[in-house]
Amino acid sequence: MKREKYKVKSGKIERENKACPKCGEGTLLAEHKDRLHCGKCGYTKWKSKKTKKE
């Protein structure tokens, strides 16, 4: 649901997800397990994988 993408903090509405750098503030990136993706323009930002040091 769309209301899960926002929260109220100190009387102001804040977005939970990041905005698309290509489309602007009105379009939010979908957060997947391994990436952030814009459904409007197709922009994808891959999340970095942390390696374990043994």
N, C-alpha and C positions, 0 to 999 in steps of 0.2 A: 504494500500500500504506500501511497505517496507520503502520508503523514509520518512514516517511519524514517524518511529521508531528512527530516528536520527536527530540531530540538529548541526549546526555549531556555536561554541562559541569561540571567541578569535582566530579564524583561525584553530581550532581543531574540529574534529568530535566527538560528544558525543552521547551515547545511551540514549534514553528516558526510556526504560524498563530495569529492572534488569536482570542480567545473571543468569542462572540456576547454583546452587552450586554443583550439581552432574555432569552435562554435561560439564560445563566450560564456558569460555567467548564467544564461538561461538554460543551458544544457548540462546535465550532470553525467558523470562517468559511472557506469555500472561496475561494481566491484566483484570480481570473480576470484577464485582461489589463487590463480597465478598471474592475473593481469587486471588492469583497469581498461574499460572499453566504452567508446561512444557509439551508440546505436544510430546516431544521425549521420555522422561523417565517416565512421569507421576507424577513428584514431584509437590506437592501442598502445598502452604503456605496460611493459612487462615488469612484474615485481622481481626484485633481485633474490637469488637463492643464497641462503647463508650456509657456509660450509662448516662442518664440524672439525675441530682440531683435536687430534688424538695424541 
